[in-house]
Amino acid sequence: MNILSIYIGYITDLIVGDPYSFPHPVRYIGKLIRYVEKKVRKVANTDKGLKIGGFVLWFFTVIPTYLITYLIIKLSSFNTYVYVFVNAFIIYTTLATKCLKDEAVKIYRVLKTGDLEQSRIQLSYIVGRDTEHLSEKEIIRATVETVSENTVDGIIAPMFYAFIGGAPLAMAYKAVNTLDSTVGYKNEKYIHIGFASAKIDDIANYIPARISVLLMSIGSLVLGYNYKNAVKIAIRDRKNHKSPNCAFSEGAVAGALGIQLGGTNIYFGQEVYKPTIGEKDREIESDDIVKTNRIMYATSIASMIVFTLIYVLCVR
């Protein structure tokens, strides 16, 4: 029943995506994070206290998320159809394939009109870096990097955990990832209280990020892109990022498309140097956004097939 729920959740995500009016669980996880963060900051007055408080923040966000989801699934198990529907619905909310594609396409379409200012604004909705002064090529690079990175965070990882532990574990992962997106920054405000969230997110994404090289290379092969180079660059440049995980998926896309990613970005007014990923076989162009979306979709299908095969073999 769990694997059926995963397929229904995945297909629902491809069709429906994340409508803006939909009360997405991540919104409530975000509100919980802000609430607990305020409580922690009232008590913790030192750097050490904030670092310890960061673990408290993590605990009172992830554990309740898992337990509430588990309870909902348990209560729905009185009927097979209700169980499958509820399990599938929750898994659907943890995936972001169509949402990622839609946001990237919006940027692509605005870029095609030549309106850089609006492109920067559109990009700011999906990235943490400052976008006010980005050039056209920097906007394209940021979009490609974001879709590449979030192919792991928004598709491979939640799917991976759904196959292992169903909706509760997939939603717990979503809480871990939302914590990192909310407080996992290395600026003055979050460097201490966000330490636990950032490190645990790195751990949670460790296996999915490395699996992404295989899955993205399969997707690139199907699409006729340079799948061999995808593997080569992902492995060669795996350490060319401050995150221990992000360079794998970004490297796979850079290698498959023959472009260069990475480089210095501005976050909250501070310049953050990042090594480059990939080789500059050609200049990056707006159509690379579309190609990255295709890799993302092909990767999501490859993930479903590979995880299903492993699941069946393990059950047998």
N, C-alpha and C positions, 0 to 999 in steps of 0.2 A: 504493500500500500504506500509505503514511503517513496519508493521510486516512481510510482504513478503520480503521486503528489508533486514530486520534483518536475516531472515532464509537464504536468498541467500548469504549474507555477511558471516554468520557463516559457512555455508557449503564450501564456497570458501576458507575461512581461514583453514579449516580442510584439504583441498586438496592441496592448493598452499602454504600456510604459508607465510613467508617473504623472498623471494629470495634476496641474497646479492646485485644483480645488480639493484633491483627495487628501484626507487627514492621514498622511503617511506616518507610520510608527517612528521613523527617524526624527520627526518633529518633536514627538513626545520624549524621545530619548534625549534630544537636545535640551528640552526644557528641564528635564531631570538633572542633566549635567550642570546647567547654570544654577539651579536651585542648590544642589549639593556643593558646588564650587563656592557659592556665597557663604554657606554655612562653614565650610572649611577655612575660608579666608578670615572669618570673624574670630576663629580660634587660633589659627597659625599666624604667628607674628615674625618668625625667623625663616631663613632660607631652608634650614633643616626641617622646621615644622611644616613648611609648604611642601617639601619633598615627601615627607611622611603622609601629609594630607592628600597628596596626589594618589597614593595607594588607597586611601580611604575613599576618595572620589571614584576611583576605578571600581572598587569593591561594591559601593552602593549604587553603581550604575549597571555594571555587567551582571552581577548576581541576581538582582531583582528582575532584570530583563529576561534572563534565562528561566527563572522560576515562574514568572507570570506566563511566559510563552508555554512552558511545560504544563502548567495548570490548565491553560486554555485547550491545549491538545488533549490532555487527559480527560477533561470534561466533555470533549467532542467525540470521544471514543465509544460512546454508547451506541452509535450507528456508523456503519462503514462509510456510507455516502457523506455523512456530515463530517466524519474524520478526514476523509480525503479532501473534501472541499476546504475545510478550515486549515489543514496542513498545507495544501497547495496555495491558498491565499496568502498565508504568512510567508512562505518561501518566495512567492511572487514579489512581495514587498522588499525582499532582501536583494533582489537582482536589479540591474540598471542598464541593460543592453540598449533598449529603445531610447531611454532617457539620455544616455551618453551620445548616441547617434544624433538625436534631435538637437541637442545643445550645440554639437559640433557643426551640424548642417546650418544652423542659424548664423553662426560666425562665418561659415563659408559663403553663404548667400549675401551677407552684408559686405564681405570683402569683395565679392564680384561687382558690387555697385561702386566700389572705390571709396566708400565712406569709412575711413580709418577710425574716426572718433567713435562712431557707433559700434564698430568692430571691437574697439577697446572696451567699451561698456559691456557689450555682449560677452566678451571673454571674461570680464571681471566676475561674472556670475558663477563661473566654474573653476576658477583658479585662486590660489592664495597670494600669488605675487602681485605687485603693483603693475597696472596696465596703462597708466596715463600717457606714457611717452614711448610706448612700443611702436616699432616700425612694422610694416606689413609682414615682412619675413619673420620677425619676432612673434607676431600674433599667430602666424601659421605654426611656428615651432612650438609655441606654448600650447596650442590646441592639440597638435599631434602628440606632444608629451603627456598631456592630461588624459587623452583617450587611451594612450598606451598604458599609462600607469593604472588608470581606473579599470582597465580590462581585467586586472588582477583583483583590485579592491571591490569592484562592482559586479564581477561575473565569476571568475575562476574561484576565488576564495569562498564566497558564500555558497557556491555550488558544491565545492569541495567539502565544506562543513555540513551542508545539508545531506550529502550522501553518507557522511559518517554518523551524524547525530540528529538528523531531521530538522524540523523548523526551530526547535529550541536552541540548538547549537548554531544554526545559521543566523538567528536573530542575536544571539550573544556575540557572535563575530561582528555583526553590524554595530552593536553597541561599542565594542572595542575600537572599531574603525572610526565611528563617529566621535569618540573621545579624542582620538588622535587628530582628527580634522578640526576639533574645537579648541583643544588646549595643548596639543602636542607640538608647540612651536618653541624655538630656541631664542626668543626675544626676552627682554627684561621681565615682561609680565608673566610669561608662562614657563620659563626655563626650569623652574623648580617644581611647581604644581603640576606641570605637564610631563615631567620626567617619566613617571610610571606609565602613563598612557602611551607615550611615544615608544618606549622600550617594549611594552607588551604587544603593541601593534606590530612592531618589527618581528617579534616571535610568532605571532599569529599568521603573518604573511610569509614567513620563511619558506615553507614548503610550497605554497601556491605560487610564489614568485619564481621559484626555480622550475616548477612544472610548466610555467607559462612559456618557457623557451621551447619545449617540445610541442606544446599545443599551438603556439603561434607559428612555429615552423611548419606544422601540418597545415594550418590555415593558409599560410603563404604558398605552400606547394600547390594546394587546390586552386588558388587564385592565379597561379603562374608567376608569382613574385620570386625573388631570389631567396629561397628557403635555406640553402646552404650558408649563404652569407648571414642570414638571420641568426643561425646557431653560432657562427663564428664570432660575430660582433657581440652578441649577448654574453658569450663566455669571455671573450677578450676584454670587454669594457665593463664587466660586472661590478668592478670596484670604483668606477668613475661617477660616483654619486654619493652624497652625504648619507643617504638611506642605504642600508645593506641589501635592500630588495628592489628598488625602483629601476636600477640600471638593467635588470634582466629583461623586462618587458620593453623598455625604451630601446634597448640595444637590439632586440629582435626586430622591432619595427624599423629602426634605422638601417639595419643590415638588409632587411627584405626590400626596402625602397631605395637604398643607395644614397641616403641623406645623412646629415650630421645634426644631432640634437645636443642638448646640454648647453653649458656656458653660463655666464654670470646673469643673475636675476636680482630684482629689487623686491624685498619683502618688508612691509611696514616701514618703508623709508630707509632700510638698511641694505647695502649691497652684499649679496651672498654669492661667492664664487663657486661655480660647479665645473668640473672638467667636462670636456666634450665627449659625446658618445657617437660612435660610427665614423665613417669616412665621407668626406664631401665629394662624392663622385659627380654630383651635380648640385645646382642651387635648389633649395626647398621651394615649393610652389603650392598654391592654394589647392590644387587637385590632390595633393598628398593628404589633405584632411579626409577627402572622400576615400582614398585608398586605405587610410588607417581605419576608417569605419568598416570597410570591407574585411580587413584583417580581424577586427574585433568580432564581427558577426561570424566569420569562418571559425575563429578561435572558440567562440561560445558553442558552436555545433560540435567541434572537435572535443571540447571539454565534456559535453553530454555523452558522446559516444565512448570516449576513453574511460570516464568515470563509471559508466554503466557496465562496461566490460569488466573492469576491476571489481565492481560491486558484485556482479554475478559470479565471478570466479571466487571471490571471498566467501560468498554465501554457500557455494557448492563445497 
